[in-house]
Amino acid sequence: MGLKDLFGGGRKKDELVEKAKEVISADGKLTPQTAAKLKAFSDENEAALSDDKTRMRKDIYNKAVDMAKARGKLSEGEAAELAKVQKFLALRDDQVEKTKFDLARLRTVTEIRQGKLPTVAPSNVALRGVPFDPGEKAHYAVQVDIQDRASPSGMPGVQVKWATPYTINSARSHSLPTEGAKELGDGYLIISSKRLVLRPTQGKMAAVAYAPEANLFLYSDGLRIERTIGNNILRFKSKSDDTAEIVGELLAALMR
């Protein structure tokens, strides 16, 4: 019996979902037995097939995903177990598309910590017109809204320090300052092997070379670059906390 067969008969559907989520989280993490325990729970709770309760199955799947995200990394074993859970719940990729993107970003974070840095294809639109030095590689690019702000207004963020590891999830509790910012349009933030490059949709490109004196501050939703006078505020358009994790880990790997 599949989990979707469970949401019928006279049982309270939401209670079953919560019990299924408890089965997933019982060990405190994803294990090679997670999908098997979910199947056993289904077998023990027989019910007639009703209609396809996609929302409830997605809720159970997302609980399994949250278990991995809470650790701030995704191992190959966890990725394989999540695939088994998805298959058992009969969820198509398009039904969990956003979650799949989140997992891909989490996998990228994990690989960066292992020393495997991502690269941006030269054909990527984000790199159009950007001059690179010989041997310089583009490792990541993200769309951003660009603002100018006089001060961080009591919201300093997490400082990205030279030759200092990034602390997992440290940026998640910090949000960019919003009041008093001047809108400057949008563009791409490119993280290369040598510098941060800001390529605005309109206007001139700007770059900050990696150096001990660079004043960079990370937030869950963006990056602040402190200038001699004022600050550049770069707000990630991705709306995912994992974007900040990627940026934080990449900068820690490159700024040394």
Secondary structure by P-SEA (a helix, b strand, c coil): ccccccccccccaaaaaaaaaaaaacccccccaaaaaaaaaaaaccccccccaaaaaaaaaaaaaaaaaaaccccaaaaaaaaaaaaaaccccccaaaaaaaaaaaaaaaaaaacbbbbbbccccccccccccccccccbbbbbbbbcccccccccccccccccccccccccccccccccccccbbbbbbbcccbbbbbccccbbbbbcccccbbbbbcccbbbbbcccbbbbbbbccccaaaaaaaaaaaaaccc
